[in-house]
Amino acid sequence: MKTPALVLTVLAGVVLAGCANNAAPVRVDPTYQEAASSPFIQSSRDAVSKLTAGFDMASLGGGPVLVATVVNVNDLSRAAPLGRTLSEQYASGMAANGFNVKEIKLRGDLFVREGAGELLLSREIKDIARNHNASLVLVGTYSAAANFTYVSLKLVRTDDSRIVRGHDYALPNDRDVQRLLTVPR
C-alpha cells in the first residue's frame, strides 16, 4: 500500500511543478533604485569626468561653456533622442564639476532647431561663441554599430576652433540605447 501512495505523491508533485512552469510571465518594472544607479547615466558622468580631469578652469577666462547636441556622425544635421539626451547629461555633469555652463535652449537663438537640438557646425562656432561670450564648446558625435554605439566628445576653444580635450567611449546597444537611436519621423 505504501508504494501506490508514494507514486501518487510523486505524480502530484510533478503535475504541480508542471503547472508552475506554465504560469504567465510576470512583468517586473524597474525600480527607482535601479534608475538612480543607471549605467547609462553613469557612463555620461564618467565621460565628462575623463574629458575634464585636471582641466585648468582659469584658462576659460570666466567665459561660459556651451554644450552642443551630440549628432550622428553620418548625418550632422539631425540628432536622435540619444544625442539630445547625452548632451543634457554632459551639460549637467560639467555644471556639477564646476564649469560655467550656459543653457542656450532658453535663449531662443536661431541655431536651436526644432527636433534637432543645438546643432553646432564648425563654421558657426565663432559667431555663436561671440554672441554668448563662450570660451569653449562641447561638441560630439555618435556612430551606431552592431553591438556598440561609439561616442566621441571634444572641447573646442572658440577663438581658434582648436580641440583642447577629447574623449571617446562606447555604449552597449541595449534596449534603451536602441530606442534612443530611433529618430522620430
VOBA-1610 file (N, C-alpha, C; in pm, whole numbers, padded with zeros to 5 digits, always signed):
BEGIN
Met+00080-00118+00000Met+00000+00000+00000Met+00085+00126+00000Lys+00200+00120+00059Lys+00283+00238+00065Lys+00333+00277-00073Thr+00357+00184-00159Thr+00411+00215-00291Thr+00312+00295-00375Pro+00182+00258-00386Pro+00090+00341-00464Pro+00076+00482-00407Ala+00078+00497-00275Ala+00066+00630-00216Ala+00188+00715-00250Leu+00305+00653-00249Leu+00428+00723-00285Leu+00424+00763-00431Val+00378+00676-00519Val+00368+00706-00661Val+00271+00822-00683Leu+00156+00819-00617Leu+00058+00928-00629Leu+00116+01060-00579Thr+00191+01057-00473Thr+00251+01179-00420Thr+00352+01236-00519Val+00435+01148-00576Val+00535+01193-00674Val+00465+01247-00798Leu+00362+01180-00847Leu+00287+01227-00964Leu+00221+01363-00937Ala+00165+01379-00820Ala+00102+01506-00785Ala+00207+01618-00783Gly+00325+01588-00732Gly+00434+01686-00730Gly+00477+01725-00870Val+00487+01627-00961Val+00526+01652-01099Val+00420+01738-01168Val+00294+01706-01148Val+00185+01783-01210Val+00186+01926-01158Leu+00202+01944-01030Leu+00205+02078-00972Leu+00327+02156-01022Ala+00440+02091-01035Ala+00560+02158-01087Ala+00537+02200-01231Gly+00472+02115-01309Gly+00441+02148-01448Gly+00349+02267-01457Cys+00252+02274-01370Cys+00159+02389-01369Cys+00233+02517-01333Ala+00328+02507-01242Ala+00403+02627-01200Ala+00484+02682-01317Asn+00537+02597-01404Asn+00617+02641-01517Asn+00533+02701-01629Asn+00404+02668-01632Asn+00317+02719-01738Asn+00251+02850-01701Ala+00281+02904-01586Ala+00219+03030-01544Ala+00263+03143-01636Ala+00176+03239-01654Ala+00207+03355-01738Ala+00324+03432-01677Pro+00414+03483-01761Pro+00528+03558-01707Pro+00480+03685-01636Val+00545+03717-01530Val+00510+03834-01451Val+00602+03948-01493Arg+00543+04063-01527Arg+00623+04179-01566Arg+00684+04241-01441Val+00812+04265-01449Val+00883+04328-01338Val+00929+04465-01386Asp+00869+04569-01331Asp+00907+04705-01368Asp+01037+04744-01299Pro+01114+04832-01365Pro+01236+04880-01299Pro+01201+04961-01175Thr+01292+04964-01084Thr+01269+05036-00959Thr+01338+05173-00962Tyr+01302+05258-00868Tyr+01369+05388-00856Tyr+01516+05370-00819Gln+01545+05266-00742Gln+01684+05240-00706Gln+01765+05203-00831Glu+01707+05122-00919Glu+01775+05086-01043Glu+01793+05208-01132Ala+01693+05294-01137Ala+01702+05417-01217Ala+01812+05508-01163Ala+01822+05518-01031Ala+01922+05605-00969Ala+02064+05558-00998Ser+02080+05429-01018Ser+02214+05375-01045Ser+02229+05332-01191Ser+02156+05397-01280Ser+02159+05362-01422Ser+02301+05368-01480Pro+02347+05260-01542Pro+02479+05261-01605Pro+02488+05363-01720Phe+02376+05391-01784Phe+02374+05489-01893Phe+02410+05628-01840Ile+02347+05667-01731Ile+02377+05797-01670Ile+02519+05799-01618Gln+02560+05693-01556Gln+02696+05687-01501Gln+02800+05695-01612Ser+02773+05637-01728Ser+02870+05645-01837Ser+02886+05788-01886Ser+02778+05867-01886Ser+02787+06008-01924Ser+02868+06087-01821Arg+02843+06060-01694Arg+02920+06127-01588Arg+03068+06094-01598Asp+03096+05966-01620Asp+03236+05923-01634Asp+03303+05989-01754Ala+03229+06001-01865Ala+03285+06063-01985Ala+03322+06209-01959Val+03233+06282-01893Val+03262+06423-01861Val+03380+06432-01764Ser+03383+06344-01665Ser+03494+06346-01569Ser+03627+06319-01639Lys+03629+06224-01730Lys+03753+06193-01802Lys+03791+06307-01897Leu+03692+06366-01960Leu+03717+06476-02053Leu+03775+06598-01981Thr+03729+06624-01861Thr+03767+06747-01791Thr+03869+06727-01679Ala+03915+06604-01657Ala+04009+06576-01548Ala+04133+06664-01560Gly+04162+06736-01453Gly+04282+06820-01449Gly+04274+06946-01534Phe+04155+06978-01583Phe+04140+07096-01669Phe+04159+07222-01585Asp+04236+07317-01637Asp+04260+07444-01568Asp+04144+07538-01597Met+04054+07552-01499Met+03935+07635-01517Met+03972+07782-01539Ala+04086+07824-01487Ala+04129+07963-01504Ala+04155+07994-01651Ser+04185+07892-01729Ser+04213+07914-01872Ser+04089+07957-01949Leu+03972+07941-01888Leu+03847+07982-01954Leu+03829+08133-01953Gly+03900+08202-01867Gly+03887+08347-01860Gly+03750+08393-01815Gly+03678+08310-01744Gly+03546+08348-01694Gly+03432+08326-01791Gly+03463+08295-01915Gly+03357+08273-02014Gly+03287+08140-01993Pro+03161+08132-02034Pro+03087+08007-02016Pro+03125+07902-02121Val+03078+07783-02095Val+03091+07671-02188Val+02953+07644-02247Leu+02947+07625-02378Leu+02823+07584-02443Leu+02832+07435-02473Val+02719+07367-02465Val+02714+07224-02497Val+02623+07207-02617Ala+02680+07160-02727Ala+02604+07136-02849Ala+02544+06996-02845Thr+02441+06977-02922Thr+02380+06844-02931Thr+02476+06748-02998Val+02491+06631-02938Val+02573+06525-02996Val+02495+06468-03115Val+02559+06463-03231Val+02489+06426-03354Val+02544+06297-03414Asn+02466+06238-03501Asn+02506+06119-03574Asn+02618+06156-03669Val+02728+06086-03664Val+02844+06117-03747Val+02811+06106-03896Asn+02709+06028-03931Asn+02670+06011-04071Asn+02568+06113-04119Asp+02512+06192-04028Asp+02416+06296-04064Asp+02422+06406-03959Leu+02514+06500-03979Leu+02539+06604-03880Leu+02424+06704-03866Ser+02325+06694-03954Ser+02214+06788-03948Ser+02098+06738-03862Arg+02108+06615-03811Arg+02000+06559-03730Arg+02057+06492-03606Ala+01974+06490-03506Ala+02012+06420-03383Ala+01895+06335-03338Ala+01926+06213-03301Ala+01826+06124-03243Ala+01809+06162-03096Pro+01707+06110-03031Pro+01693+06135-02887Pro+01820+06100-02809Leu+01898+06004-02858Leu+02023+05969-02791Leu+02115+06090-02781Gly+02135+06161-02891Gly+02225+06276-02891Gly+02177+06387-02801Arg+02048+06413-02803Arg+01994+06519-02717Arg+02002+06481-02570Thr+01976+06354-02540Thr+01985+06306-02401Thr+02128+06313-02350Leu+02222+06267-02431Leu+02363+06272-02391Leu+02406+06416-02366Ser+02367+06508-02454Ser+02406+06648-02439Ser+02353+06706-02309Glu+02230+06673-02274Glu+02173+06721-02148Glu+02253+06666-02030Gln+02290+06540-02037Gln+02366+06479-01928Gln+02506+06538-01919Tyr+02569+06566-02034Tyr+02702+06627-02033Tyr+02695+06767-01971Ala+02594+06845-02008Ala+02580+06980-01953Ala+02564+06973-01801Ser+02480+06882-01754Ser+02461+06865-01609Ser+02592+06824-01542Gly+02662+06731-01604Gly+02788+06683-01547Gly+02894+06792-01542Met+02901+06873-01647Met+03000+06981-01648Met+02966+07085-01542Ala+02839+07118-01528Ala+02797+07213-01425Ala+02829+07158-01286Ala+02805+07029-01266Ala+02835+06966-01137Ala+02985+06967-01108Asn+03067+06967-01214Asn+03212+06971-01198Asn+03266+07113-01188Gly+03176+07212-01178Gly+03220+07348-01155Gly+03233+07436-01278Phe+03200+07386-01395Phe+03207+07467-01516Phe+03087+07561-01523Asn+03108+07677-01581Asn+03001+07774-01603Asn+02936+07736-01736Val+02831+07657-01729Val+02764+07607-01849Val+02644+07695-01876Lys+02637+07746-01998Lys+02527+07835-02035Lys+02419+07753-02104Glu+02296+07763-02054Glu+02181+07694-02114Glu+02136+07774-02234Ile+02163+07723-02352Ile+02134+07801-02473Ile+01994+07777-02526Lys+01928+07671-02484Lys+01791+07648-02533Lys+01696+07758-02485Leu+01725+07815-02371Leu+01635+07914-02314Leu+01642+08048-02386Arg+01740+08069-02469Arg+01759+08199-02533Arg+01684+08212-02665Gly+01638+08104-02723Gly+01561+08112-02846Gly+01643+08149-02969Asp+01772+08120-02968Asp+01856+08154-03082Asp+01818+08074-03206Leu+01854+08125-03320Leu+01817+08062-03447Leu+01878+07924-03464Phe+01994+07901-03403Phe+02058+07772-03425Phe+01996+07661-03343Val+01899+07692-03258Val+01824+07588-03188Val+01710+07548-03281Arg+01721+07432-03340Arg+01627+07387-03441Arg+01530+07287-03383Glu+01406+07299-03422Glu+01301+07209-03375Glu+01337+07064-03406Gly+01335+06981-03304Gly+01358+06839-03323Gly+01502+06801-03346Ala+01592+06896-03345Ala+01731+06861-03370Ala+01823+06908-03259Gly+01780+06998-03176Gly+01863+07045-03067Gly+01962+07150-03114Glu+02063+07174-03032Glu+02159+07278-03060Glu+02268+07224-03153Leu+02243+07224-03282Leu+02342+07174-03376Leu+02447+07280-03399Leu+02568+07248-03366Leu+02675+07344-03375Leu+02771+07300-03483Leu+02772+07370-03595Leu+02860+07338-03706Leu+02985+07423-03696Ser+03097+07372-03745Ser+03224+07440-03726Ser+03223+07584-03778Arg+03156+07611-03889Arg+03155+07747-03943Arg+03075+07843-03857Glu+02996+07791-03763Glu+02914+07876-03677Glu+02975+07899-03539Ile+03080+07825-03505Ile+03132+07829-03368Ile+03169+07970-03324Lys+03244+08041-03406Lys+03290+08174-03364Lys+03175+08271-03344Asp+03078+08272-03434Asp+02964+08364-03421Asp+02881+08332-03298Ile+02852+08206-03278Ile+02771+08165-03163Ile+02845+08194-03033Ala+02973+08161-03030Ala+03053+08185-02911Ala+03058+08334-02879Arg+03075+08417-02980Arg+03080+08561-02959Arg+02947+08610-02900Asn+02835+08562-02955Asn+02703+08602-02905Asn+02681+08561-02760His+02743+08452-02718His+02724+08401-02582His+02845+08425-02494Asn+02948+08491-02548Asn+03071+08516-02474Asn+03131+08386-02422Ala+03121+08279-02502Ala+03168+08147-02460Ala+03316+08127-02490Ser+03383+08057-02401Ser+03523+08024-02418Ser+03543+07889-02485Leu+03454+07796-02451Leu+03464+07659-02502Leu+03327+07610-02545Val+03330+07516-02637Val+03208+07448-02679Val+03235+07298-02670Leu+03143+07225-02608Leu+03150+07079-02606Leu+03070+07029-02726Val+03137+06961-02817Val+03071+06904-02934Val+03095+06753-02933Gly+03012+06682-03006Gly+03030+06538-03009Gly+02951+06472-03119Thr+02993+06350-03149Thr+02924+06268-03247Thr+02906+06128-03189Tyr+02810+06056-03246Tyr+02794+05915-03212Tyr+02779+05836-03341Ser+02815+05710-03336Ser+02805+05622-03451Ser+02760+05484-03402Ala+02642+05442-03448Ala+02588+05313-03405Ala+02648+05202-03489Ala+02695+05099-03423Ala+02747+04979-03489Ala+02662+04860-03442Ala+02708+04740-03469Ala+02628+04621-03437Ala+02605+04604-03287Asn+02711+04611-03208Asn+02699+04585-03065Asn+02712+04708-02977Phe+02776+04812-03030Phe+02803+04931-02950Phe+02770+05056-03030Thr+02744+05165-02959Thr+02736+05297-03019Thr+02856+05373-02968Tyr+02939+05421-03061Tyr+03063+05488-03026Tyr+03038+05638-03018Val+03086+05698-02909Val+03066+05840-02884Val+03202+05908-02877Ser+03213+06022-02945Ser+03336+06100-02945Ser+03304+06242-02899Leu+03370+06286-02793Leu+03348+06419-02738Leu+03472+06504-02755Lys+03450+06635-02777Lys+03561+06728-02790Lys+03525+06859-02725Leu+03619+06914-02650Leu+03609+07050-02600Leu+03686+07136-02700Val+03616+07230-02761Val+03674+07313-02867Val+03686+07456-02817Arg+03805+07513-02833Arg+03827+07653-02798Arg+03761+07740-02904Thr+03683+07837-02863Thr+03601+07912-02957Thr+03679+08017-03035Asp+03788+08068-02980Asp+03858+08175-03051Asp+03936+08126-03172Asp+03977+07998-03171Asp+04054+07947-03286Asp+04010+07808-03332Ser+03900+07755-03278Ser+03843+07624-03315Ser+03938+07507-03291Arg+04031+07523-03201Arg+04125+07414-03169Arg+04063+07322-03064Ile+04086+07193-03081Ile+04040+07094-02984Ile+04138+07095-02867Val+04087+07124-02747Val+04174+07126-02630Val+04166+06997-02549Arg+04059+06925-02564Arg+04041+06796-02497Arg+03953+06707-02582Gly+03971+06578-02570Gly+03885+06482-02637Gly+03870+06356-02554His+03760+06288-02574His+03737+06161-02505His+03642+06076-02590Asp+03676+05949-02606Asp+03593+05855-02680Asp+03552+05742-02588Tyr+03429+05695-02606Tyr+03382+05580-02529Tyr+03269+05512-02605Ala+03221+05401-02554Ala+03116+05324-02622Ala+03003+05292-02527Leu+02883+05290-02583Leu+02763+05248-02510Leu+02720+05113-02566Pro+02676+05020-02482Pro+02625+04894-02535Pro+02490+04920-02602Asn+02464+04855-02712Asn+02335+04873-02780Asn+02226+04790-02712Asp+02199+04825-02587Asp+02091+04758-02515Asp+01957+04818-02560Arg+01848+04775-02499Arg+01716+04821-02542Arg+01701+04972-02528Asp+01753+05030-02421Asp+01742+05174-02402Asp+01816+05251-02510Val+01940+05213-02536Val+02019+05283-02639Val+01955+05265-02776Gln+01910+05145-02808Gln+01846+05122-02937Gln+01722+05211-02954Arg+01646+05224-02848Arg+01526+05309-02856Arg+01564+05455-02873Leu+01667+05501-02803Leu+01711+05640-02815Leu+01775+05669-02951Leu+01823+05568-03019Leu+01881+05587-03152Leu+01776+05609-03260Thr+01652+05575-03231Thr+01546+05588-03329Thr+01507+05735-03345Val+01519+05783-03468Val+01485+05922-03497Val+01337+05931-03525Pro+01263+06013-03449Pro+01121+06028-03476Pro+01098+06086-03615Arg+00990+06046-03677Arg+00960+06095-03813Arg+00896+06229-03810
//
